[in-house]
Amino acid sequence: MKTVIIVSKCSRVIKLNQIEDYYEFHFKGVCAGESLRKVRVKGGKDFNIRLGEEYLMYVGHLICREGVLNGTILKIKPLSDCWDQS
């Protein structure tokens, strides 16, 4: 399984079912030679992802299609919690 680390801002939440949602994140760049315009990942509601917030994510099960990177969130942390507090 391939995994990537992504730092991005949540731009959309798509309700899937009682347990999971799809989350879209703003992204402009290249992954594995394919030009991307957004990232769409599936994750549990227990991740408490909020629209407009920035996150550091580990994403697995990657598929790139038509400029969209699709995957599953393995780990996620708000970017504001990642800064050195000293």
PyMOL Python script that loads the backbone (N, CA, C, O; Angstrom):
from pymol import cmd

cmd.read_pdbstr("""\
ATOM      1  N   MET A   1       0.845  -1.179   0.000  1.00  0.00           N
ATOM      2  CA  MET A   1       0.000   0.000   0.000  1.00  0.00           C
ATOM      3  C   MET A   1       0.890   1.241   0.000  1.00  0.00           C
ATOM      4  O   MET A   1       1.828   1.342   0.791  1.00  0.00           O
ATOM      5  N   LYS A   2       0.591   2.175  -0.886  1.00  0.00           N
ATOM      6  CA  LYS A   2       1.304   3.439  -0.918  1.00  0.00           C
ATOM      7  C   LYS A   2       0.656   4.408   0.055  1.00  0.00           C
ATOM      8  O   LYS A   2      -0.564   4.410   0.222  1.00  0.00           O
ATOM      9  N   THR A   3       1.467   5.223   0.690  1.00  0.00           N
ATOM     10  CA  THR A   3       0.946   6.281   1.547  1.00  0.00           C
ATOM     11  C   THR A   3       1.656   7.577   1.203  1.00  0.00           C
ATOM     12  O   THR A   3       2.810   7.575   0.777  1.00  0.00           O
ATOM     13  N   VAL A   4       0.949   8.686   1.394  1.00  0.00           N
ATOM     14  CA  VAL A   4       1.529  10.008   1.198  1.00  0.00           C
ATOM     15  C   VAL A   4       1.168  10.871   2.395  1.00  0.00           C
ATOM     16  O   VAL A   4       0.202  10.606   3.110  1.00  0.00           O
ATOM     17  N   ILE A   5       1.967  11.903   2.593  1.00  0.00           N
ATOM     18  CA  ILE A   5       1.698  12.893   3.633  1.00  0.00           C
ATOM     19  C   ILE A   5       1.200  14.143   2.926  1.00  0.00           C
ATOM     20  O   ILE A   5       1.835  14.622   1.987  1.00  0.00           O
ATOM     21  N   ILE A   6       0.071  14.671   3.370  1.00  0.00           N
ATOM     22  CA  ILE A   6      -0.548  15.838   2.741  1.00  0.00           C
ATOM     23  C   ILE A   6      -0.817  16.887   3.815  1.00  0.00           C
ATOM     24  O   ILE A   6      -1.301  16.571   4.901  1.00  0.00           O
ATOM     25  N   VAL A   7      -0.495  18.142   3.494  1.00  0.00           N
ATOM     26  CA  VAL A   7      -0.864  19.272   4.331  1.00  0.00           C
ATOM     27  C   VAL A   7      -1.791  20.134   3.486  1.00  0.00           C
ATOM     28  O   VAL A   7      -1.383  20.652   2.447  1.00  0.00           O
ATOM     29  N   SER A   8      -3.042  20.291   3.928  1.00  0.00           N
ATOM     30  CA  SER A   8      -4.006  21.020   3.117  1.00  0.00           C
ATOM     31  C   SER A   8      -5.187  21.495   3.952  1.00  0.00           C
ATOM     32  O   SER A   8      -5.353  21.109   5.109  1.00  0.00           O
ATOM     33  N   LYS A   9      -6.007  22.350   3.328  1.00  0.00           N
ATOM     34  CA  LYS A   9      -7.197  22.917   3.967  1.00  0.00           C
ATOM     35  C   LYS A   9      -8.440  22.211   3.441  1.00  0.00           C
ATOM     36  O   LYS A   9      -8.581  22.008   2.235  1.00  0.00           O
ATOM     37  N   CYS A  10      -9.341  21.838   4.345  1.00  0.00           N
ATOM     38  CA  CYS A  10     -10.585  21.173   3.971  1.00  0.00           C
ATOM     39  C   CYS A  10     -11.494  22.177   3.254  1.00  0.00           C
ATOM     40  O   CYS A  10     -11.793  23.246   3.786  1.00  0.00           O
ATOM     41  N   SER A  11     -11.929  21.818   2.039  1.00  0.00           N
ATOM     42  CA  SER A  11     -12.763  22.726   1.258  1.00  0.00           C
ATOM     43  C   SER A  11     -14.204  22.231   1.093  1.00  0.00           C
ATOM     44  O   SER A  11     -15.074  22.991   0.667  1.00  0.00           O
ATOM     45  N   ARG A  12     -14.459  20.955   1.432  1.00  0.00           N
ATOM     46  CA  ARG A  12     -15.810  20.421   1.273  1.00  0.00           C
ATOM     47  C   ARG A  12     -15.964  19.130   2.068  1.00  0.00           C
ATOM     48  O   ARG A  12     -15.032  18.333   2.177  1.00  0.00           O
ATOM     49  N   VAL A  13     -17.168  18.941   2.625  1.00  0.00           N
ATOM     50  CA  VAL A  13     -17.506  17.704   3.333  1.00  0.00           C
ATOM     51  C   VAL A  13     -18.727  17.108   2.635  1.00  0.00           C
ATOM     52  O   VAL A  13     -19.748  17.776   2.476  1.00  0.00           O
ATOM     53  N   ILE A  14     -18.611  15.838   2.219  1.00  0.00           N
ATOM     54  CA  ILE A  14     -19.704  15.147   1.543  1.00  0.00           C
ATOM     55  C   ILE A  14     -20.170  14.007   2.449  1.00  0.00           C
ATOM     56  O   ILE A  14     -19.413  13.079   2.736  1.00  0.00           O
ATOM     57  N   LYS A  15     -21.417  14.090   2.891  1.00  0.00           N
ATOM     58  CA  LYS A  15     -21.965  13.071   3.787  1.00  0.00           C
ATOM     59  C   LYS A  15     -22.090  11.747   3.055  1.00  0.00           C
ATOM     60  O   LYS A  15     -22.640  11.693   1.955  1.00  0.00           O
ATOM     61  N   LEU A  16     -21.580  10.673   3.661  1.00  0.00           N
ATOM     62  CA  LEU A  16     -21.614   9.351   3.040  1.00  0.00           C
ATOM     63  C   LEU A  16     -22.585   8.431   3.776  1.00  0.00           C
ATOM     64  O   LEU A  16     -23.521   7.905   3.176  1.00  0.00           O
ATOM     65  N   ASN A  17     -22.362   8.239   5.075  1.00  0.00           N
ATOM     66  CA  ASN A  17     -23.259   7.417   5.892  1.00  0.00           C
ATOM     67  C   ASN A  17     -23.063   7.805   7.359  1.00  0.00           C
ATOM     68  O   ASN A  17     -22.445   8.830   7.646  1.00  0.00           O
ATOM     69  N   GLN A  18     -23.568   7.018   8.269  1.00  0.00           N
ATOM     70  CA  GLN A  18     -23.500   7.315   9.702  1.00  0.00           C
ATOM     71  C   GLN A  18     -22.073   7.278  10.253  1.00  0.00           C
ATOM     72  O   GLN A  18     -21.781   7.914  11.265  1.00  0.00           O
ATOM     73  N   ILE A  19     -21.196   6.543   9.595  1.00  0.00           N
ATOM     74  CA  ILE A  19     -19.848   6.312  10.121  1.00  0.00           C
ATOM     75  C   ILE A  19     -18.781   7.112   9.385  1.00  0.00           C
ATOM     76  O   ILE A  19     -17.814   7.560  10.000  1.00  0.00           O
ATOM     77  N   GLU A  20     -18.946   7.298   8.061  1.00  0.00           N
ATOM     78  CA  GLU A  20     -17.903   7.907   7.243  1.00  0.00           C
ATOM     79  C   GLU A  20     -18.428   9.061   6.395  1.00  0.00           C
ATOM     80  O   GLU A  20     -19.621   9.153   6.103  1.00  0.00           O
ATOM     81  N   ASP A  21     -17.501   9.940   6.008  1.00  0.00           N
ATOM     82  CA  ASP A  21     -17.761  11.029   5.077  1.00  0.00           C
ATOM     83  C   ASP A  21     -16.626  11.072   4.073  1.00  0.00           C
ATOM     84  O   ASP A  21     -15.560  10.500   4.300  1.00  0.00           O
ATOM     85  N   TYR A  22     -16.864  11.761   2.946  1.00  0.00           N
ATOM     86  CA  TYR A  22     -15.799  12.112   2.024  1.00  0.00           C
ATOM     87  C   TYR A  22     -15.407  13.550   2.329  1.00  0.00           C
ATOM     88  O   TYR A  22     -16.264  14.394   2.594  1.00  0.00           O
ATOM     89  N   TYR A  23     -14.122  13.819   2.291  1.00  0.00           N
ATOM     90  CA  TYR A  23     -13.606  15.164   2.533  1.00  0.00           C
ATOM     91  C   TYR A  23     -12.782  15.585   1.334  1.00  0.00           C
ATOM     92  O   TYR A  23     -11.943  14.823   0.854  1.00  0.00           O
ATOM     93  N   GLU A  24     -13.018  16.804   0.844  1.00  0.00           N
ATOM     94  CA  GLU A  24     -12.220  17.341  -0.250  1.00  0.00           C
ATOM     95  C   GLU A  24     -11.285  18.394   0.305  1.00  0.00           C
ATOM     96  O   GLU A  24     -11.668  19.223   1.130  1.00  0.00           O
ATOM     97  N   PHE A  25     -10.043  18.342  -0.170  1.00  0.00           N
ATOM     98  CA  PHE A  25      -9.017  19.269   0.271  1.00  0.00           C
ATOM     99  C   PHE A  25      -8.442  19.994  -0.935  1.00  0.00           C
ATOM    100  O   PHE A  25      -8.278  19.416  -2.010  1.00  0.00           O
ATOM    101  N   HIS A  26      -8.140  21.269  -0.734  1.00  0.00           N
ATOM    102  CA  HIS A  26      -7.525  22.085  -1.777  1.00  0.00           C
ATOM    103  C   HIS A  26      -6.121  21.553  -2.046  1.00  0.00           C
ATOM    104  O   HIS A  26      -5.363  21.280  -1.114  1.00  0.00           O
ATOM    105  N   PHE A  27      -5.782  21.409  -3.320  1.00  0.00           N
ATOM    106  CA  PHE A  27      -4.445  20.933  -3.661  1.00  0.00           C
ATOM    107  C   PHE A  27      -4.109  21.300  -5.092  1.00  0.00           C
ATOM    108  O   PHE A  27      -4.917  21.085  -5.996  1.00  0.00           O
ATOM    109  N   LYS A  28      -2.941  21.846  -5.303  1.00  0.00           N
ATOM    110  CA  LYS A  28      -2.421  22.095  -6.644  1.00  0.00           C
ATOM    111  C   LYS A  28      -1.014  21.559  -6.662  1.00  0.00           C
ATOM    112  O   LYS A  28      -0.167  22.000  -5.885  1.00  0.00           O
ATOM    113  N   GLY A  29      -0.756  20.622  -7.531  1.00  0.00           N
ATOM    114  CA  GLY A  29       0.573  20.044  -7.603  1.00  0.00           C
ATOM    115  C   GLY A  29       0.575  18.781  -8.430  1.00  0.00           C
ATOM    116  O   GLY A  29      -0.321  18.536  -9.236  1.00  0.00           O
ATOM    117  N   VAL A  30       1.604  17.988  -8.210  1.00  0.00           N
ATOM    118  CA  VAL A  30       1.802  16.768  -8.978  1.00  0.00           C
ATOM    119  C   VAL A  30       2.067  15.615  -8.019  1.00  0.00           C
ATOM    120  O   VAL A  30       2.788  15.768  -7.032  1.00  0.00           O
ATOM    121  N   CYS A  31       1.478  14.461  -8.318  1.00  0.00           N
ATOM    122  CA  CYS A  31       1.731  13.251  -7.542  1.00  0.00           C
ATOM    123  C   CYS A  31       1.912  12.112  -8.535  1.00  0.00           C
ATOM    124  O   CYS A  31       1.040  11.861  -9.367  1.00  0.00           O
ATOM    125  N   ALA A  32       3.039  11.430  -8.447  1.00  0.00           N
ATOM    126  CA  ALA A  32       3.353  10.302  -9.330  1.00  0.00           C
ATOM    127  C   ALA A  32       3.213  10.683 -10.801  1.00  0.00           C
ATOM    128  O   ALA A  32       2.753   9.882 -11.615  1.00  0.00           O
ATOM    129  N   GLY A  33       3.612  11.908 -11.135  1.00  0.00           N
ATOM    130  CA  GLY A  33       3.602  12.362 -12.516  1.00  0.00           C
ATOM    131  C   GLY A  33       2.270  12.866 -13.030  1.00  0.00           C
ATOM    132  O   GLY A  33       2.181  13.279 -14.187  1.00  0.00           O
ATOM    133  N   GLU A  34       1.223  12.846 -12.201  1.00  0.00           N
ATOM    134  CA  GLU A  34      -0.086  13.318 -12.625  1.00  0.00           C
ATOM    135  C   GLU A  34      -0.412  14.648 -11.958  1.00  0.00           C
ATOM    136  O   GLU A  34      -0.274  14.794 -10.743  1.00  0.00           O
ATOM    137  N   SER A  35      -0.843  15.613 -12.756  1.00  0.00           N
ATOM    138  CA  SER A  35      -1.214  16.933 -12.258  1.00  0.00           C
ATOM    139  C   SER A  35      -2.529  16.828 -11.489  1.00  0.00           C
ATOM    140  O   SER A  35      -3.504  16.265 -11.986  1.00  0.00           O
ATOM    141  N   LEU A  36      -2.547  17.375 -10.273  1.00  0.00           N
ATOM    142  CA  LEU A  36      -3.732  17.281  -9.416  1.00  0.00           C
ATOM    143  C   LEU A  36      -4.323  18.654  -9.136  1.00  0.00           C
ATOM    144  O   LEU A  36      -3.608  19.655  -9.093  1.00  0.00           O
ATOM    145  N   ARG A  37      -5.639  18.688  -8.945  1.00  0.00           N
ATOM    146  CA  ARG A  37      -6.313  19.926  -8.573  1.00  0.00           C
ATOM    147  C   ARG A  37      -7.035  19.816  -7.235  1.00  0.00           C
ATOM    148  O   ARG A  37      -7.365  20.832  -6.625  1.00  0.00           O
ATOM    149  N   LYS A  38      -7.285  18.587  -6.774  1.00  0.00           N
ATOM    150  CA  LYS A  38      -7.877  18.409  -5.448  1.00  0.00           C
ATOM    151  C   LYS A  38      -7.621  17.006  -4.925  1.00  0.00           C
ATOM    152  O   LYS A  38      -7.237  16.097  -5.662  1.00  0.00           O
ATOM    153  N   VAL A  39      -7.848  16.866  -3.630  1.00  0.00           N
ATOM    154  CA  VAL A  39      -7.691  15.583  -2.947  1.00  0.00           C
ATOM    155  C   VAL A  39      -9.042  15.232  -2.338  1.00  0.00           C
ATOM    156  O   VAL A  39      -9.633  16.053  -1.636  1.00  0.00           O
ATOM    157  N   ARG A  40      -9.540  14.020  -2.597  1.00  0.00           N
ATOM    158  CA  ARG A  40     -10.796  13.548  -2.003  1.00  0.00           C
ATOM    159  C   ARG A  40     -10.473  12.292  -1.213  1.00  0.00           C
ATOM    160  O   ARG A  40     -10.010  11.295  -1.768  1.00  0.00           O
ATOM    161  N   VAL A  41     -10.721  12.350   0.092  1.00  0.00           N
ATOM    162  CA  VAL A  41     -10.396  11.224   0.960  1.00  0.00           C
ATOM    163  C   VAL A  41     -11.613  10.799   1.761  1.00  0.00           C
ATOM    164  O   VAL A  41     -12.496  11.601   2.063  1.00  0.00           O
ATOM    165  N   LYS A  42     -11.638   9.515   2.096  1.00  0.00           N
ATOM    166  CA  LYS A  42     -12.699   8.968   2.927  1.00  0.00           C
ATOM    167  C   LYS A  42     -12.163   8.847   4.342  1.00  0.00           C
ATOM    168  O   LYS A  42     -11.038   8.397   4.556  1.00  0.00           O
ATOM    169  N   GLY A  43     -12.982   9.254   5.306  1.00  0.00           N
ATOM    170  CA  GLY A  43     -12.556   9.152   6.694  1.00  0.00           C
ATOM    171  C   GLY A  43     -13.743   9.083   7.631  1.00  0.00           C
ATOM    172  O   GLY A  43     -14.857   9.468   7.279  1.00  0.00           O
ATOM    173  N   GLY A  44     -13.489   8.589   8.823  1.00  0.00           N
ATOM    174  CA  GLY A  44     -14.533   8.458   9.832  1.00  0.00           C
ATOM    175  C   GLY A  44     -14.938   9.787  10.425  1.00  0.00           C
ATOM    176  O   GLY A  44     -14.148  10.730  10.472  1.00  0.00           O
ATOM    177  N   LYS A  45     -16.175   9.851  10.877  1.00  0.00           N
ATOM    178  CA  LYS A  45     -16.670  11.065  11.527  1.00  0.00           C
ATOM    179  C   LYS A  45     -15.924  11.336  12.831  1.00  0.00           C
ATOM    180  O   LYS A  45     -15.917  12.469  13.312  1.00  0.00           O
ATOM    181  N   ASP A  46     -15.296  10.309  13.411  1.00  0.00           N
ATOM    182  CA  ASP A  46     -14.560  10.473  14.662  1.00  0.00           C
ATOM    183  C   ASP A  46     -13.283  11.301  14.490  1.00  0.00           C
ATOM    184  O   ASP A  46     -12.663  11.677  15.485  1.00  0.00           O
ATOM    185  N   PHE A  47     -12.873  11.597  13.233  1.00  0.00           N
ATOM    186  CA  PHE A  47     -11.714  12.452  12.995  1.00  0.00           C
ATOM    187  C   PHE A  47     -12.031  13.923  13.275  1.00  0.00           C
ATOM    188  O   PHE A  47     -11.114  14.730  13.431  1.00  0.00           O
ATOM    189  N   ASN A  48     -13.330  14.285  13.342  1.00  0.00           N
ATOM    190  CA  ASN A  48     -13.768  15.658  13.631  1.00  0.00           C
ATOM    191  C   ASN A  48     -13.136  16.684  12.692  1.00  0.00           C
ATOM    192  O   ASN A  48     -12.602  17.695  13.148  1.00  0.00           O
ATOM    193  N   ILE A  49     -13.192  16.433  11.404  1.00  0.00           N
ATOM    194  CA  ILE A  49     -12.630  17.335  10.403  1.00  0.00           C
ATOM    195  C   ILE A  49     -13.611  18.476  10.171  1.00  0.00           C
ATOM    196  O   ILE A  49     -14.803  18.251   9.961  1.00  0.00           O
ATOM    197  N   ARG A  50     -13.091  19.715  10.212  1.00  0.00           N
ATOM    198  CA  ARG A  50     -13.930  20.890  10.052  1.00  0.00           C
ATOM    199  C   ARG A  50     -13.601  21.622   8.762  1.00  0.00           C
ATOM    200  O   ARG A  50     -12.439  21.729   8.370  1.00  0.00           O
ATOM    201  N   LEU A  51     -14.622  22.112   8.123  1.00  0.00           N
ATOM    202  CA  LEU A  51     -14.492  22.877   6.895  1.00  0.00           C
ATOM    203  C   LEU A  51     -13.648  24.135   7.145  1.00  0.00           C
ATOM    204  O   LEU A  51     -13.879  24.849   8.121  1.00  0.00           O
ATOM    205  N   GLY A  52     -12.677  24.408   6.273  1.00  0.00           N
ATOM    206  CA  GLY A  52     -11.839  25.601   6.391  1.00  0.00           C
ATOM    207  C   GLY A  52     -10.619  25.442   7.275  1.00  0.00           C
ATOM    208  O   GLY A  52      -9.793  26.353   7.336  1.00  0.00           O
ATOM    209  N   GLU A  53     -10.475  24.326   7.958  1.00  0.00           N
ATOM    210  CA  GLU A  53      -9.320  24.069   8.827  1.00  0.00           C
ATOM    211  C   GLU A  53      -8.217  23.374   8.030  1.00  0.00           C
ATOM    212  O   GLU A  53      -8.495  22.652   7.073  1.00  0.00           O
ATOM    213  N   GLU A  54      -6.954  23.597   8.435  1.00  0.00           N
ATOM    214  CA  GLU A  54      -5.816  22.946   7.790  1.00  0.00           C
ATOM    215  C   GLU A  54      -5.399  21.714   8.587  1.00  0.00           C
ATOM    216  O   GLU A  54      -5.446  21.710   9.817  1.00  0.00           O
ATOM    217  N   TYR A  55      -4.990  20.669   7.866  1.00  0.00           N
ATOM    218  CA  TYR A  55      -4.646  19.391   8.497  1.00  0.00           C
ATOM    219  C   TYR A  55      -3.373  18.795   7.912  1.00  0.00           C
ATOM    220  O   TYR A  55      -3.017  19.041   6.759  1.00  0.00           O
ATOM    221  N   LEU A  56      -2.701  18.006   8.738  1.00  0.00           N
ATOM    222  CA  LEU A  56      -1.593  17.153   8.323  1.00  0.00           C
ATOM    223  C   LEU A  56      -2.170  15.740   8.292  1.00  0.00           C
ATOM    224  O   LEU A  56      -2.671  15.251   9.305  1.00  0.00           O
ATOM    225  N   MET A  57      -2.099  15.071   7.114  1.00  0.00           N
ATOM    226  CA  MET A  57      -2.742  13.765   6.957  1.00  0.00           C
ATOM    227  C   MET A  57      -1.789  12.727   6.398  1.00  0.00           C
ATOM    228  O   MET A  57      -0.920  13.041   5.585  1.00  0.00           O
ATOM    229  N   TYR A  58      -1.955  11.499   6.836  1.00  0.00           N
ATOM    230  CA  TYR A  58      -1.357  10.327   6.205  1.00  0.00           C
ATOM    231  C   TYR A  58      -2.495   9.667   5.444  1.00  0.00           C
ATOM    232  O   TYR A  58      -3.508   9.290   6.033  1.00  0.00           O
ATOM    233  N   VAL A  59      -2.325   9.527   4.130  1.00  0.00           N
ATOM    234  CA  VAL A  59      -3.390   9.004   3.275  1.00  0.00           C
ATOM    235  C   VAL A  59      -2.885   7.755   2.558  1.00  0.00           C
ATOM    236  O   VAL A  59      -1.765   7.738   2.047  1.00  0.00           O
ATOM    237  N   GLY A  60      -3.706   6.720   2.522  1.00  0.00           N
ATOM    238  CA  GLY A  60      -3.356   5.468   1.857  1.00  0.00           C
ATOM    239  C   GLY A  60      -4.384   5.075   0.816  1.00  0.00           C
ATOM    240  O   GLY A  60      -5.372   5.783   0.623  1.00  0.00           O
ATOM    241  N   HIS A  61      -4.162   3.935   0.131  1.00  0.00           N
ATOM    242  CA  HIS A  61      -5.046   3.412  -0.925  1.00  0.00           C
ATOM    243  C   HIS A  61      -5.251   4.467  -2.005  1.00  0.00           C
ATOM    244  O   HIS A  61      -6.383   4.880  -2.259  1.00  0.00           O
ATOM    245  N   LEU A  62      -4.184   4.898  -2.632  1.00  0.00           N
ATOM    246  CA  LEU A  62      -4.222   6.033  -3.551  1.00  0.00           C
ATOM    247  C   LEU A  62      -4.592   5.661  -4.977  1.00  0.00           C
ATOM    248  O   LEU A  62      -4.097   4.683  -5.536  1.00  0.00           O
ATOM    249  N   ILE A  63      -5.476   6.468  -5.547  1.00  0.00           N
ATOM    250  CA  ILE A  63      -5.851   6.360  -6.957  1.00  0.00           C
ATOM    251  C   ILE A  63      -5.922   7.783  -7.506  1.00  0.00           C
ATOM    252  O   ILE A  63      -6.627   8.626  -6.951  1.00  0.00           O
ATOM    253  N   CYS A  64      -5.201   8.053  -8.584  1.00  0.00           N
ATOM    254  CA  CYS A  64      -5.244   9.362  -9.245  1.00  0.00           C
ATOM    255  C   CYS A  64      -6.070   9.228 -10.514  1.00  0.00           C
ATOM    256  O   CYS A  64      -5.764   8.410 -11.382  1.00  0.00           O
ATOM    257  N   ARG A  65      -7.122  10.039 -10.617  1.00  0.00           N
ATOM    258  CA  ARG A  65      -7.977  10.001 -11.793  1.00  0.00           C
ATOM    259  C   ARG A  65      -8.517  11.389 -12.092  1.00  0.00           C
ATOM    260  O   ARG A  65      -9.103  12.032 -11.221  1.00  0.00           O
ATOM    261  N   GLU A  66      -8.322  11.852 -13.315  1.00  0.00           N
ATOM    262  CA  GLU A  66      -8.862  13.120 -13.795  1.00  0.00           C
ATOM    263  C   GLU A  66      -8.525  14.289 -12.880  1.00  0.00           C
ATOM    264  O   GLU A  66      -9.379  15.137 -12.618  1.00  0.00           O
ATOM    265  N   GLY A  67      -7.303  14.343 -12.396  1.00  0.00           N
ATOM    266  CA  GLY A  67      -6.855  15.457 -11.563  1.00  0.00           C
ATOM    267  C   GLY A  67      -7.279  15.391 -10.114  1.00  0.00           C
ATOM    268  O   GLY A  67      -7.114  16.360  -9.373  1.00  0.00           O
ATOM    269  N   VAL A  68      -7.826  14.252  -9.697  1.00  0.00           N
ATOM    270  CA  VAL A  68      -8.281  14.090  -8.310  1.00  0.00           C
ATOM    271  C   VAL A  68      -7.557  12.900  -7.694  1.00  0.00           C
ATOM    272  O   VAL A  68      -7.559  11.804  -8.253  1.00  0.00           O
ATOM    273  N   LEU A  69      -6.936  13.126  -6.535  1.00  0.00           N
ATOM    274  CA  LEU A  69      -6.292  12.054  -5.783  1.00  0.00           C
ATOM    275  C   LEU A  69      -7.317  11.512  -4.797  1.00  0.00           C
ATOM    276  O   LEU A  69      -7.785  12.249  -3.929  1.00  0.00           O
ATOM    277  N   ASN A  70      -7.671  10.241  -4.915  1.00  0.00           N
ATOM    278  CA  ASN A  70      -8.631   9.597  -4.018  1.00  0.00           C
ATOM    279  C   ASN A  70      -7.884   8.659  -3.080  1.00  0.00           C
ATOM    280  O   ASN A  70      -6.960   7.960  -3.498  1.00  0.00           O
ATOM    281  N   GLY A  71      -8.285   8.645  -1.811  1.00  0.00           N
ATOM    282  CA  GLY A  71      -7.638   7.766  -0.852  1.00  0.00           C
ATOM    283  C   GLY A  71      -8.431   7.666   0.432  1.00  0.00           C
ATOM    284  O   GLY A  71      -9.572   8.120   0.520  1.00  0.00           O
ATOM    285  N   THR A  72      -7.799   7.062   1.429  1.00  0.00           N
ATOM    286  CA  THR A  72      -8.397   6.863   2.740  1.00  0.00           C
ATOM    287  C   THR A  72      -7.485   7.468   3.797  1.00  0.00           C
ATOM    288  O   THR A  72      -6.272   7.260   3.772  1.00  0.00           O
ATOM    289  N   ILE A  73      -8.065   8.209   4.717  1.00  0.00           N
ATOM    290  CA  ILE A  73      -7.279   8.822   5.787  1.00  0.00           C
ATOM    291  C   ILE A  73      -6.833   7.735   6.762  1.00  0.00           C
ATOM    292  O   ILE A  73      -7.656   6.989   7.292  1.00  0.00           O
ATOM    293  N   LEU A  74      -5.525   7.652   6.991  1.00  0.00           N
ATOM    294  CA  LEU A  74      -4.979   6.715   7.974  1.00  0.00           C
ATOM    295  C   LEU A  74      -4.785   7.416   9.313  1.00  0.00           C
ATOM    296  O   LEU A  74      -5.139   6.876  10.361  1.00  0.00           O
ATOM    297  N   LYS A  75      -4.219   8.625   9.274  1.00  0.00           N
ATOM    298  CA  LYS A  75      -4.019   9.462  10.466  1.00  0.00           C
ATOM    299  C   LYS A  75      -4.243  10.903  10.053  1.00  0.00           C
ATOM    300  O   LYS A  75      -3.964  11.276   8.914  1.00  0.00           O
ATOM    301  N   ILE A  76      -4.743  11.716  10.973  1.00  0.00           N
ATOM    302  CA  ILE A  76      -4.945  13.132  10.684  1.00  0.00           C
ATOM    303  C   ILE A  76      -4.768  13.936  11.966  1.00  0.00           C
ATOM    304  O   ILE A  76      -5.130  13.493  13.056  1.00  0.00           O
ATOM    305  N   LYS A  77      -4.195  15.142  11.803  1.00  0.00           N
ATOM    306  CA  LYS A  77      -3.977  16.019  12.948  1.00  0.00           C
ATOM    307  C   LYS A  77      -4.133  17.460  12.479  1.00  0.00           C
ATOM    308  O   LYS A  77      -3.603  17.823  11.429  1.00  0.00           O
ATOM    309  N   PRO A  78      -4.847  18.288  13.235  1.00  0.00           N
ATOM    310  CA  PRO A  78      -4.940  19.703  12.850  1.00  0.00           C
ATOM    311  C   PRO A  78      -3.545  20.321  12.782  1.00  0.00           C
ATOM    312  O   PRO A  78      -2.705  20.066  13.645  1.00  0.00           O
ATOM    313  N   LEU A  79      -3.308  21.123  11.769  1.00  0.00           N
ATOM    314  CA  LEU A  79      -1.996  21.722  11.582  1.00  0.00           C
ATOM    315  C   LEU A  79      -1.641  22.635  12.752  1.00  0.00           C
ATOM    316  O   LEU A  79      -0.465  22.773  13.090  1.00  0.00           O
ATOM    317  N   SER A  80      -2.630  23.254  13.368  1.00  0.00           N
ATOM    318  CA  SER A  80      -2.377  24.135  14.515  1.00  0.00           C
ATOM    319  C   SER A  80      -1.795  23.373  15.704  1.00  0.00           C
ATOM    320  O   SER A  80      -1.141  23.980  16.552  1.00  0.00           O
ATOM    321  N   ASP A  81      -2.016  22.057  15.788  1.00  0.00           N
ATOM    322  CA  ASP A  81      -1.469  21.224  16.867  1.00  0.00           C
ATOM    323  C   ASP A  81      -0.050  20.727  16.561  1.00  0.00           C
ATOM    324  O   ASP A  81       0.572  20.084  17.406  1.00  0.00           O
ATOM    325  N   CYS A  82       0.460  21.017  15.369  1.00  0.00           N
ATOM    326  CA  CYS A  82       1.753  20.498  14.942  1.00  0.00           C
ATOM    327  C   CYS A  82       2.910  21.464  15.176  1.00  0.00           C
ATOM    328  O   CYS A  82       4.066  21.079  15.004  1.00  0.00           O
ATOM    329  N   TRP A  83       2.633  22.690  15.558  1.00  0.00           N
ATOM    330  CA  TRP A  83       3.687  23.681  15.748  1.00  0.00           C
ATOM    331  C   TRP A  83       4.413  23.473  17.058  1.00  0.00           C
ATOM    332  O   TRP A  83       3.828  23.038  18.050  1.00  0.00           O
ATOM    333  N   ASP A  84       5.692  23.791  17.049  1.00  0.00           N
ATOM    334  CA  ASP A  84       6.513  23.714  18.258  1.00  0.00           C
ATOM    335  C   ASP A  84       6.039  24.780  19.238  1.00  0.00           C
ATOM    336  O   ASP A  84       6.000  25.961  18.893  1.00  0.00           O
ATOM    337  N   GLN A  85       5.685  24.388  20.433  1.00  0.00           N
ATOM    338  CA  GLN A  85       5.130  25.305  21.428  1.00  0.00           C
ATOM    339  C   GLN A  85       6.183  25.918  22.348  1.00  0.00           C
ATOM    340  O   GLN A  85       5.834  26.696  23.236  1.00  0.00           O
ATOM    341  N   SER A  86       7.479  25.584  22.158  1.00  0.00           N
ATOM    342  CA  SER A  86       8.510  26.097  23.072  1.00  0.00           C
ATOM    343  C   SER A  86       8.894  27.531  22.775  1.00  0.00           C
ATOM    344  O   SER A  86       9.747  28.096  23.459  1.00  0.00           O
TER     345      SER A  86
END
""", "prot")
cmd.dss("prot")
cmd.show_as("cartoon", "prot")
cmd.util.cbc("prot")
cmd.orient("prot")
